[in-house]
Each structure stands twice: as structure tokens, then as C-alpha cells.
Amino acid sequence: MSKRGYFRVFLKLRIAGKTHYLSNVVKYVKNRLFSCIPVF
């Protein structure tokens, strides 16, 4: 595998990791908000 191909795969993994992390944070915040707000 060439260095460029490896770098491209690395970038893809980093971007995927960031979006995964962000979605987890959003999920966590939503859960916290819904647990604080009483649902009628």
C-alpha cells in the first residue's frame, strides 16, 4: 500500500470517528435533557 493510499484511509477513519463521536454526544445530551424535563 502506498503512503498516499494509507493517508487517505487514515483521513476517512478520522472523519468517521469524529462524526461517530459527535452523534454520541448529541445522543447523550438529548438523553440528559429528556431525563431532566418531565414528559407528560
mmCIF file of the C-alpha atoms, coordinates in Angstrom:
data_MODEL
# 
_entry.id   MODEL 
# 
loop_
_atom_site.group_PDB 
_atom_site.id 
_atom_site.type_symbol 
_atom_site.label_atom_id 
_atom_site.label_alt_id 
_atom_site.label_comp_id 
_atom_site.label_asym_id 
_atom_site.label_entity_id 
_atom_site.label_seq_id 
_atom_site.pdbx_PDB_ins_code 
_atom_site.Cartn_x 
_atom_site.Cartn_y 
_atom_site.Cartn_z 
_atom_site.occupancy 
_atom_site.B_iso_or_equiv 
_atom_site.pdbx_formal_charge 
_atom_site.auth_seq_id 
_atom_site.auth_comp_id 
_atom_site.auth_asym_id 
_atom_site.auth_atom_id 
_atom_site.pdbx_PDB_model_num 
ATOM 1  C CA . MET A 1 1  ? 0.000   0.000  0.000  1.00 0.00 ? 1  MET A CA 1 
ATOM 2  C CA . SER A 1 2  ? 1.381   3.393  -0.953 1.00 0.00 ? 2  SER A CA 1 
ATOM 3  C CA . LYS A 1 3  ? 1.777   6.195  1.526  1.00 0.00 ? 3  LYS A CA 1 
ATOM 4  C CA . ARG A 1 4  ? -0.920  8.258  -0.173 1.00 0.00 ? 4  ARG A CA 1 
ATOM 5  C CA . GLY A 1 5  ? -3.446  5.426  -0.061 1.00 0.00 ? 5  GLY A CA 1 
ATOM 6  C CA . TYR A 1 6  ? -2.659  4.829  3.597  1.00 0.00 ? 6  TYR A CA 1 
ATOM 7  C CA . PHE A 1 7  ? -3.052  8.531  4.366  1.00 0.00 ? 7  PHE A CA 1 
ATOM 8  C CA . ARG A 1 8  ? -6.414  8.635  2.584  1.00 0.00 ? 8  ARG A CA 1 
ATOM 9  C CA . VAL A 1 9  ? -7.707  5.669  4.586  1.00 0.00 ? 9  VAL A CA 1 
ATOM 10 C CA . PHE A 1 10 ? -6.423  7.319  7.769  1.00 0.00 ? 10 PHE A CA 1 
ATOM 11 C CA . LEU A 1 11 ? -8.315  10.523 6.948  1.00 0.00 ? 11 LEU A CA 1 
ATOM 12 C CA . LYS A 1 12 ? -11.511 8.577  6.254  1.00 0.00 ? 12 LYS A CA 1 
ATOM 13 C CA . LEU A 1 13 ? -11.208 6.787  9.589  1.00 0.00 ? 13 LEU A CA 1 
ATOM 14 C CA . ARG A 1 14 ? -10.608 10.056 11.437 1.00 0.00 ? 14 ARG A CA 1 
ATOM 15 C CA . ILE A 1 15 ? -13.623 11.729 9.842  1.00 0.00 ? 15 ILE A CA 1 
ATOM 16 C CA . ALA A 1 16 ? -15.802 8.697  10.569 1.00 0.00 ? 16 ALA A CA 1 
ATOM 17 C CA . GLY A 1 17 ? -14.577 8.673  14.167 1.00 0.00 ? 17 GLY A CA 1 
ATOM 18 C CA . LYS A 1 18 ? -15.372 12.362 14.588 1.00 0.00 ? 18 LYS A CA 1 
ATOM 19 C CA . THR A 1 19 ? -18.906 12.035 13.227 1.00 0.00 ? 19 THR A CA 1 
ATOM 20 C CA . HIS A 1 20 ? -19.466 8.954  15.399 1.00 0.00 ? 20 HIS A CA 1 
ATOM 21 C CA . TYR A 1 21 ? -18.239 10.880 18.460 1.00 0.00 ? 21 TYR A CA 1 
ATOM 22 C CA . LEU A 1 22 ? -20.458 13.862 17.652 1.00 0.00 ? 22 LEU A CA 1 
ATOM 23 C CA . SER A 1 23 ? -23.556 11.688 17.237 1.00 0.00 ? 23 SER A CA 1 
ATOM 24 C CA . ASN A 1 24 ? -22.804 10.040 20.585 1.00 0.00 ? 24 ASN A CA 1 
ATOM 25 C CA . VAL A 1 25 ? -22.501 13.452 22.253 1.00 0.00 ? 25 VAL A CA 1 
ATOM 26 C CA . VAL A 1 26 ? -25.804 14.582 20.728 1.00 0.00 ? 26 VAL A CA 1 
ATOM 27 C CA . LYS A 1 27 ? -27.464 11.364 21.900 1.00 0.00 ? 27 LYS A CA 1 
ATOM 28 C CA . TYR A 1 28 ? -26.081 11.857 25.413 1.00 0.00 ? 28 TYR A CA 1 
ATOM 29 C CA . VAL A 1 29 ? -27.228 15.481 25.604 1.00 0.00 ? 29 VAL A CA 1 
ATOM 30 C CA . LYS A 1 30 ? -30.701 14.534 24.366 1.00 0.00 ? 30 LYS A CA 1 
ATOM 31 C CA . ASN A 1 31 ? -30.969 11.800 26.986 1.00 0.00 ? 31 ASN A CA 1 
ATOM 32 C CA . ARG A 1 32 ? -29.890 14.230 29.718 1.00 0.00 ? 32 ARG A CA 1 
ATOM 33 C CA . LEU A 1 33 ? -32.412 16.832 28.581 1.00 0.00 ? 33 LEU A CA 1 
ATOM 34 C CA . PHE A 1 34 ? -35.258 14.330 28.375 1.00 0.00 ? 34 PHE A CA 1 
ATOM 35 C CA . SER A 1 35 ? -34.411 12.954 31.811 1.00 0.00 ? 35 SER A CA 1 
ATOM 36 C CA . CYS A 1 36 ? -34.487 16.489 33.275 1.00 0.00 ? 36 CYS A CA 1 
ATOM 37 C CA . ILE A 1 37 ? -37.719 17.523 31.569 1.00 0.00 ? 37 ILE A CA 1 
ATOM 38 C CA . PRO A 1 38 ? -40.752 15.639 32.877 1.00 0.00 ? 38 PRO A CA 1 
ATOM 39 C CA . VAL A 1 39 ? -42.605 14.041 29.977 1.00 0.00 ? 39 VAL A CA 1 
ATOM 40 C CA . PHE A 1 40 ? -46.359 14.354 30.229 1.00 0.00 ? 40 PHE A CA 1 
# 
